Amino acid sequence: MSDKNLGGTSNTSVATHINSAFAVRPDLKRKVDGAVVTYPQLSNLFADISNYVCELQVKAGAGLYVEEPVTKRRKLNGSESRETGNGLPNRSNGTIPKTMEADWPSVPAIETSFSVPQRKKLLLQVSRNSSEGIRALNPGTRQVEFGLRWSDIEYLICLPVPEKAQATYNFCVFPTFGDGVSNAPDNFHVHEPMVWTVPEVKVKDATDKPSYRQSVIETARSVNVTVIEPNVEEFESQVQQALRKGEKSYHVKAFRGSKDGFLYFLSTGIVWAFKKPIHFFSFPIIAAISYTSVLQRTFNLNITTQTSSPSNPTDTQTQDFEFSMIDQADFVGIDAYIKRHSLQDASMAEARRAKKLNINGVKSEKDAIEGDGNRETELEKATREIEGREVEGAEDDEDEEDDENFDPGSEGESEGSGTSDDEADGQGDRDGEAREEEESEDEVEEE
């Protein structure tokens, strides 16, 4: 840029403002520089924008309130509260600033991998203050990328990560109405879920040396947030892990469309993770669970949900989620889980019957309304009928072998010397007619 004056502002002054405003975003700085060169008449505008950005940065660093668009505001407990775009209220409301501060009481921050809502390494802070929450910061600038207050968290779930050589855990945070299924009220801003990974390691400088996973769980419980974890009483997979053999596993590998993932059967619902979009099917929203494409080694699990908007409870919506290629080794545990929690089995519904590949025969109305106590589950019936078909198939193979060994020539030689009943009857009739003709001729000669 030259130093000549454009619209009252020198290019050197504009460049200085741009360098200050976009120091942490060199990609934006390059774009702005290019725009100034292409459109020099907009130099004053870019200078004003840069000055405004610098003012916002100063205010944010001081913990002052930063104005957000009207769309980012919502009412909480009947009063209007301004929030930042990452879901964390600012210090002016007595809560969290946008930048990391030493006086923020938290579990020692660690740099960890996030997969939702962003796939990148960030600095994680978990506050011990019930009015604050969880946030992810840029490791270099300490600026908040995103976060959630404790009061905005509906479910906090800690799950062991499969297919890892070292014991590793994923924390899945589902905000209010952010389970991927539920309907939010009108004008309600729904935050995105969060997923981050922590290895089973000790917290640095901790006196009792708990693992970082345990520290997060204890911190959440101290602010009255329940942490849900899998347990053997609910479900344990029968498929052995490839890397950590002998260790209990609680996941079921499946596919949703072409995307692979894992199902976890927990005490309050079923989780589908860990790739976007993740879902949590809590018991109240599950209308039915059924099975389709039941084969010898795999089957599909269908979860039907029914939700309604809090703004209009009578307007219900039904959604179907199909998870395919589940190992048959886990069907007994899954079926027991469904029965234990009294989840409705709707496999005989008309919409499902067309997809059952004719596994189950048509039942009469009387059979359909029999008590559940003596009724087989759909998987048990399908398995029994598959085994029956295998036995029939073996018998058919034996019949085919007999047919191949059949020799019509030899059989004809051994059985062809005799005469059939029909042939014998025909021959007898002809002999009788001949005798009658001879007798009639004799009578004529005598006359």
C-alpha positions as CSV (number, residue, x, y, z in Angstrom):
1,M,0.0,0.0,0.0
2,S,1.1,3.5,-0.7
3,D,1.0,6.3,1.9
4,K,-1.2,8.6,-0.1
5,N,-4.3,9.9,1.6
6,L,-7.5,8.2,0.6
7,G,-10.7,9.8,2.0
8,G,-8.9,11.4,4.8
9,T,-7.2,8.2,6.1
10,S,-3.8,7.1,5.0
11,N,-3.2,3.5,3.9
12,T,-0.5,3.3,6.6
13,S,-3.1,4.1,9.3
14,V,-5.6,1.6,7.8
15,A,-2.9,-1.1,7.8
16,T,-2.0,-0.4,11.4
17,H,-5.7,-0.7,12.5
18,I,-6.1,-3.9,10.5
19,N,-2.9,-5.5,11.9
20,S,-4.2,-4.7,15.5
21,A,-7.7,-5.9,14.9
22,F,-6.9,-9.2,13.1
23,A,-3.6,-10.2,14.7
24,V,-5.1,-13.5,15.8
25,R,-6.8,-14.1,12.5
26,P,-4.2,-13.8,9.7
27,D,-6.5,-15.4,7.3
28,L,-9.0,-12.6,7.7
29,K,-6.2,-10.0,7.7
30,R,-5.1,-11.2,4.2
31,K,-8.7,-11.0,2.9
32,V,-9.1,-7.4,4.3
33,D,-5.8,-6.3,2.9
34,G,-6.8,-7.6,-0.5
35,A,-10.2,-5.8,-0.3
36,V,-8.5,-2.5,0.6
37,V,-6.2,-2.9,-2.5
38,T,-9.1,-3.7,-4.8
39,Y,-11.5,-1.1,-3.4
40,P,-9.3,1.8,-2.0
41,Q,-12.4,3.9,-1.7
42,L,-13.5,1.7,1.2
43,S,-10.4,2.4,3.3
44,N,-12.3,4.6,5.8
45,L,-14.9,1.8,6.3
46,F,-12.2,-0.8,7.0
47,A,-10.5,1.5,9.4
48,D,-13.8,2.0,11.3
49,I,-14.4,-1.7,11.4
50,S,-10.9,-2.4,12.6
51,N,-11.3,0.2,15.4
52,Y,-14.5,-1.4,16.5
53,V,-13.0,-4.8,16.6
54,C,-10.1,-3.5,18.7
55,E,-12.6,-1.9,21.2
56,L,-14.4,-5.2,21.5
57,Q,-11.2,-7.0,22.2
58,V,-10.3,-4.5,24.9
59,K,-13.7,-4.9,26.6
60,A,-13.6,-8.7,26.4
61,G,-10.2,-8.8,28.0
62,A,-11.4,-6.6,30.8
63,G,-14.4,-8.9,31.5
64,L,-16.9,-6.3,30.3
65,Y,-20.1,-7.1,28.5
66,V,-19.9,-7.5,24.8
67,E,-23.0,-6.7,22.9
68,E,-24.5,-9.6,20.9
69,P,-27.1,-9.6,18.2
70,V,-30.7,-9.7,19.3
71,T,-31.0,-13.3,18.0
72,K,-28.6,-14.4,20.7
73,R,-30.8,-13.1,23.5
74,R,-33.4,-15.1,25.3
75,K,-35.4,-15.0,28.5
76,L,-34.3,-17.0,31.5
77,N,-36.5,-17.4,34.6
78,G,-38.7,-14.5,33.3
79,S,-35.9,-12.0,33.0
80,E,-33.8,-11.1,29.9
81,S,-30.2,-12.4,30.0
82,R,-27.7,-11.6,27.3
83,E,-25.4,-14.5,26.4
84,T,-22.3,-14.9,24.2
85,G,-22.6,-17.1,21.2
86,N,-20.9,-19.9,23.0
87,G,-23.7,-20.3,25.6
88,L,-21.8,-18.8,28.5
89,P,-23.1,-15.6,30.1
90,N,-20.6,-12.8,30.6
91,R,-19.0,-11.5,33.8
92,S,-21.3,-8.5,33.9
93,N,-24.1,-10.9,34.8
94,G,-22.0,-12.3,37.6
95,T,-20.8,-15.4,35.7
96,I,-18.2,-16.2,33.0
97,P,-16.0,-13.9,30.9
98,K,-15.0,-14.7,27.3
99,T,-11.4,-15.1,28.2
100,M,-9.6,-17.5,30.6
101,E,-8.9,-16.0,34.0
102,A,-6.8,-17.3,36.9
103,D,-9.6,-16.8,39.4
104,W,-12.0,-19.2,37.6
105,P,-12.3,-22.1,40.0
106,S,-12.0,-25.3,37.9
107,V,-10.4,-28.7,37.5
108,P,-6.9,-28.1,36.1
109,A,-7.3,-27.3,32.4
110,I,-6.0,-29.7,29.9
111,E,-5.6,-29.7,26.1
112,T,-7.8,-32.4,24.7
113,S,-9.5,-33.5,21.5
114,F,-13.0,-32.4,20.7
115,S,-15.2,-34.1,18.0
116,V,-18.4,-32.2,18.6
117,P,-19.2,-29.4,17.8
118,Q,-15.7,-28.9,16.3
119,R,-13.0,-31.5,15.5
120,K,-9.9,-29.9,16.9
121,K,-7.7,-29.8,20.0
122,L,-8.8,-27.2,22.6
123,L,-8.2,-26.3,26.2
124,L,-10.9,-27.7,28.4
125,Q,-12.0,-26.0,31.6
126,V,-14.6,-27.5,34.0
127,S,-15.8,-25.0,36.6
128,R,-16.5,-25.9,40.2
129,N,-18.9,-22.9,40.4
130,S,-22.6,-23.9,39.9
131,S,-23.3,-20.6,38.2
132,E,-20.6,-21.2,35.5
133,G,-20.0,-24.4,33.5
134,I,-17.8,-26.1,30.9
135,R,-16.0,-24.3,28.2
136,A,-13.4,-24.9,25.4
137,L,-10.7,-22.3,24.8
138,N,-8.2,-21.7,22.0
139,P,-4.8,-22.9,23.4
140,G,-3.0,-20.0,21.9
141,T,-5.3,-17.0,22.5
142,R,-7.3,-18.3,25.5
143,Q,-10.4,-17.1,23.7
144,V,-13.6,-19.2,24.4
145,E,-14.6,-21.2,21.3
146,F,-17.8,-22.6,22.8
147,G,-19.2,-23.8,26.1
148,L,-22.3,-24.5,28.2
149,R,-23.4,-23.5,31.6
150,W,-24.3,-26.2,34.1
151,S,-27.9,-25.0,34.1
152,D,-28.1,-25.6,30.4
153,I,-26.9,-29.2,30.5
154,E,-29.7,-31.9,30.3
155,Y,-27.5,-35.0,30.2
156,L,-23.8,-35.5,31.0
157,I,-22.6,-39.0,29.9
158,C,-19.2,-40.6,30.3
159,L,-18.6,-43.5,27.9
160,P,-15.6,-45.8,27.3
161,V,-14.2,-45.4,23.8
162,P,-14.0,-48.7,21.8
163,E,-11.1,-49.8,19.7
164,K,-8.4,-48.0,21.6
165,A,-5.3,-49.6,23.0
166,Q,-5.3,-47.4,26.1
167,A,-8.3,-46.9,28.3
168,T,-10.0,-43.7,27.0
169,Y,-13.3,-42.0,27.7
170,N,-15.6,-39.7,25.8
171,F,-17.7,-37.1,27.7
172,C,-21.0,-36.4,25.8
173,V,-22.9,-33.3,26.9
174,F,-26.4,-32.9,25.7
175,P,-27.9,-29.4,26.4
176,T,-31.6,-28.8,27.0
177,F,-33.6,-29.9,23.9
178,G,-30.3,-30.7,22.3
179,D,-30.5,-34.5,22.3
180,G,-31.0,-34.6,18.5
181,V,-34.6,-35.8,18.8
182,S,-36.7,-33.5,21.0
183,N,-38.5,-30.4,19.8
184,A,-37.7,-27.1,21.4
185,P,-40.2,-24.3,22.3
186,D,-40.6,-21.5,19.8
187,N,-37.8,-18.9,19.9
188,F,-35.7,-21.2,22.1
189,H,-32.0,-21.1,21.2
190,V,-30.7,-24.8,21.3
191,H,-27.0,-25.2,21.9
192,E,-25.0,-27.9,20.1
193,P,-23.9,-31.0,22.1
194,M,-20.3,-31.3,23.1
195,V,-18.0,-34.4,22.9
196,W,-14.4,-34.5,24.1
197,T,-11.9,-37.3,24.8
198,V,-9.9,-37.8,28.0
199,P,-7.4,-40.7,28.6
200,E,-7.4,-42.4,32.0
201,V,-4.6,-40.4,33.4
202,K,-3.9,-38.6,36.6
203,V,-4.6,-34.9,37.1
204,K,-1.4,-32.9,37.2
205,D,-0.6,-31.4,40.7
206,A,-3.7,-33.1,42.3
207,T,-3.2,-34.1,45.9
208,D,-5.1,-37.3,45.8
209,K,-4.1,-38.0,42.2
210,P,-7.5,-39.0,40.8
211,S,-7.8,-39.5,37.0
212,Y,-9.0,-36.6,35.0
213,R,-12.2,-38.5,34.2
214,Q,-12.9,-38.9,37.9
215,S,-12.2,-35.3,38.6
216,V,-14.7,-34.1,36.0
217,I,-17.3,-36.5,37.3
218,E,-16.8,-35.4,40.9
219,T,-16.9,-31.7,39.9
220,A,-20.2,-32.2,38.0
221,R,-21.7,-34.0,41.0
222,S,-20.6,-31.2,43.3
223,V,-22.8,-28.8,41.3
224,N,-25.7,-31.3,41.3
225,V,-25.3,-32.5,37.7
226,T,-25.7,-36.2,37.3
227,V,-23.1,-38.1,35.3
228,I,-24.5,-41.2,33.5
229,E,-22.2,-44.2,33.0
230,P,-22.7,-47.7,31.5
231,N,-22.9,-50.7,33.8
232,V,-23.1,-54.4,33.6
233,E,-26.6,-54.5,35.2
234,E,-28.0,-52.6,32.2
235,F,-26.0,-54.1,29.3
236,E,-22.7,-55.8,28.6
237,S,-21.6,-56.7,25.0
238,Q,-20.8,-60.3,24.2
239,V,-18.4,-59.3,21.4
240,Q,-14.8,-59.4,22.6
241,Q,-12.8,-56.2,22.1
242,A,-9.9,-56.6,19.6
243,L,-7.4,-54.4,21.5
244,R,-8.2,-54.8,25.2
245,K,-9.2,-58.4,25.4
246,G,-10.8,-59.6,28.6
247,E,-12.1,-56.1,29.5
248,K,-15.8,-55.5,29.7
249,S,-17.4,-53.6,26.9
250,Y,-20.7,-51.8,26.9
251,H,-21.0,-50.7,23.2
252,V,-22.6,-52.2,20.1
253,K,-21.2,-51.4,16.8
254,A,-23.8,-50.4,14.1
255,F,-24.4,-48.3,11.0
256,R,-26.8,-45.5,10.4
257,G,-26.9,-45.3,6.7
258,S,-23.3,-45.4,5.5
259,K,-22.0,-43.8,8.8
260,D,-20.6,-46.2,11.5
261,G,-20.9,-45.6,15.2
262,F,-21.7,-47.1,18.5
263,L,-24.9,-47.7,20.6
264,Y,-24.8,-47.6,24.4
265,F,-27.7,-48.9,26.4
266,L,-27.8,-46.9,29.6
267,S,-30.1,-46.6,32.7
268,T,-31.9,-43.6,31.3
269,G,-31.8,-44.2,27.5
270,I,-29.8,-45.2,24.5
271,V,-26.9,-43.1,23.1
272,W,-25.8,-43.1,19.4
273,A,-22.2,-41.7,19.1
274,F,-19.6,-40.4,18.4
275,K,-19.9,-38.7,15.0
276,K,-22.2,-35.8,14.2
277,P,-25.1,-35.9,14.6
278,I,-25.1,-37.7,17.9
279,H,-28.4,-38.7,19.5
280,F,-29.7,-39.6,23.0
281,F,-33.0,-41.5,23.1
282,S,-34.3,-41.0,26.6
283,F,-37.0,-43.5,27.7
284,P,-39.9,-40.9,27.7
285,I,-39.5,-40.2,24.0
286,I,-39.1,-43.8,22.8
287,A,-42.5,-45.0,21.4
288,A,-41.3,-48.4,20.1
289,I,-38.3,-50.6,19.4
290,S,-38.5,-53.2,16.7
291,Y,-36.2,-55.5,14.6
292,T,-35.8,-55.8,10.9
293,S,-33.6,-57.7,8.4
294,V,-33.0,-60.4,11.0
295,L,-30.3,-62.7,9.5
296,Q,-28.1,-65.4,10.8
297,R,-25.3,-63.1,11.9
298,T,-26.7,-59.6,12.0
299,F,-30.0,-57.7,12.5
300,N,-31.2,-54.1,12.4
301,L,-32.6,-52.2,15.4
302,N,-35.3,-49.6,14.8
303,I,-36.1,-46.9,17.4
304,T,-39.3,-45.0,16.9
305,T,-39.6,-41.7,18.8
306,Q,-42.6,-39.6,19.5
307,T,-42.1,-36.0,20.6
308,S,-44.2,-32.9,20.9
309,S,-43.4,-29.2,21.1
310,P,-43.8,-27.7,24.5
311,S,-45.5,-24.8,22.8
312,N,-48.1,-27.2,21.4
313,P,-48.3,-30.5,23.3
314,T,-51.0,-31.9,21.0
315,D,-48.9,-31.6,17.9
316,T,-46.8,-34.9,18.1
317,Q,-44.1,-35.9,15.7
318,T,-42.9,-39.5,15.0
319,Q,-39.4,-40.3,13.8
320,D,-37.8,-43.6,12.9
321,F,-34.1,-44.3,13.4
322,E,-32.7,-47.5,12.0
323,F,-29.4,-48.9,13.1
324,S,-28.1,-51.8,10.9
325,M,-25.5,-54.6,10.9
326,I,-25.7,-55.3,14.7
327,D,-24.0,-58.5,15.7
328,Q,-26.4,-61.4,16.6
329,A,-24.2,-62.1,19.6
330,D,-25.7,-59.1,21.4
331,F,-29.4,-59.7,20.6
332,V,-30.1,-61.5,23.9
333,G,-28.7,-58.6,26.0
334,I,-30.5,-56.0,23.9
335,D,-33.8,-57.8,24.1
336,A,-33.4,-58.3,27.9
337,Y,-32.7,-54.5,28.2
338,I,-35.8,-53.6,26.2
339,K,-38.0,-56.0,28.3
340,R,-36.5,-54.8,31.6
341,H,-37.4,-51.2,30.8
342,S,-40.8,-52.0,29.4
343,L,-40.1,-50.5,26.0
344,Q,-42.9,-51.2,23.6
345,D,-42.1,-53.8,20.9
346,A,-43.9,-52.8,17.8
347,S,-42.5,-55.4,15.4
348,M,-46.0,-56.5,14.3
349,A,-47.1,-53.1,13.2
350,E,-48.1,-52.9,9.5
351,A,-45.3,-50.5,8.7
352,R,-42.8,-52.9,10.1
353,R,-44.3,-56.1,8.8
354,A,-43.3,-55.2,5.2
355,K,-39.7,-55.0,6.2
356,K,-39.5,-58.2,8.1
357,L,-38.4,-60.2,5.1
358,N,-41.3,-62.7,5.9
359,I,-39.5,-63.8,9.0
360,N,-42.7,-64.0,11.0
361,G,-45.9,-65.6,9.8
362,V,-49.3,-63.8,9.9
363,K,-50.9,-64.1,13.4
364,S,-54.5,-64.1,14.2
365,E,-56.1,-61.3,16.2
366,K,-56.5,-63.7,19.2
367,D,-52.8,-64.5,19.1
368,A,-51.8,-60.9,18.7
369,I,-53.6,-59.8,21.9
370,E,-52.3,-62.6,24.2
371,G,-50.5,-61.6,27.3
372,D,-46.9,-60.6,27.0
373,G,-45.9,-62.9,29.9
374,N,-45.9,-66.0,27.7
375,R,-45.1,-64.4,24.4
376,E,-41.8,-64.8,22.7
377,T,-39.9,-61.7,21.7
378,E,-39.5,-61.0,18.1
379,L,-35.8,-61.8,18.0
380,E,-36.4,-65.2,19.8
381,K,-39.1,-66.1,17.2
382,A,-36.9,-65.0,14.3
383,T,-34.0,-67.0,15.6
384,R,-36.1,-70.1,16.2
385,E,-37.5,-69.9,12.6
386,I,-34.1,-69.3,11.1
387,E,-32.9,-72.5,12.9
388,G,-35.9,-74.3,11.6
389,R,-35.2,-73.2,8.1
390,E,-31.6,-74.4,8.4
391,V,-32.9,-77.9,9.4
392,E,-35.3,-77.9,6.5
393,G,-32.4,-76.9,4.2
394,A,-30.3,-79.8,5.4
395,E,-33.2,-82.2,4.7
396,D,-33.6,-80.8,1.2
397,D,-29.9,-81.3,0.6
398,E,-30.3,-85.0,1.5
399,D,-33.3,-85.3,-0.9
400,E,-31.3,-83.7,-3.7
401,E,-28.5,-86.3,-3.1
402,D,-31.1,-89.1,-3.4
403,D,-32.4,-87.6,-6.6
404,E,-28.9,-87.5,-8.0
405,N,-28.3,-91.2,-7.2
406,F,-31.6,-92.2,-8.8
407,D,-31.2,-94.6,-11.8
408,P,-34.5,-95.1,-13.7
409,G,-33.1,-98.0,-15.7
410,S,-32.2,-100.3,-12.9
411,E,-35.5,-99.4,-11.1
412,G,-37.4,-100.3,-14.3
413,E,-35.6,-103.7,-14.5
414,S,-36.4,-104.7,-11.0
415,E,-40.0,-103.5,-11.0
416,G,-40.9,-103.7,-14.7
417,S,-41.6,-107.5,-14.9
418,G,-44.9,-107.2,-13.2
419,T,-48.1,-105.8,-14.6
420,S,-50.1,-103.0,-13.2
421,D,-53.6,-103.4,-11.9
422,D,-55.0,-101.4,-14.8
423,E,-53.2,-103.6,-17.3
424,A,-54.4,-106.8,-15.6
425,D,-58.0,-105.5,-15.7
426,G,-57.8,-104.7,-19.4
427,Q,-56.3,-108.1,-20.3
428,G,-59.1,-109.9,-18.3
429,D,-61.8,-108.0,-20.2
430,R,-60.3,-109.0,-23.6
431,D,-60.1,-112.7,-22.6
432,G,-63.7,-112.7,-21.5
433,E,-64.9,-111.3,-24.8
434,A,-63.0,-114.0,-26.7
435,R,-64.6,-116.8,-24.8
436,E,-68.0,-115.4,-25.4
437,E,-67.4,-115.3,-29.2
438,E,-66.2,-118.9,-29.2
439,E,-69.3,-120.1,-27.3
440,S,-71.6,-118.3,-29.7
441,E,-69.9,-119.9,-32.7
442,D,-70.3,-123.4,-31.2
443,E,-74.0,-122.8,-30.6
444,V,-74.5,-121.8,-34.3
445,E,-72.8,-125.0,-35.6
446,E,-75.0,-127.2,-33.4
447,E,-78.1,-125.7,-34.8
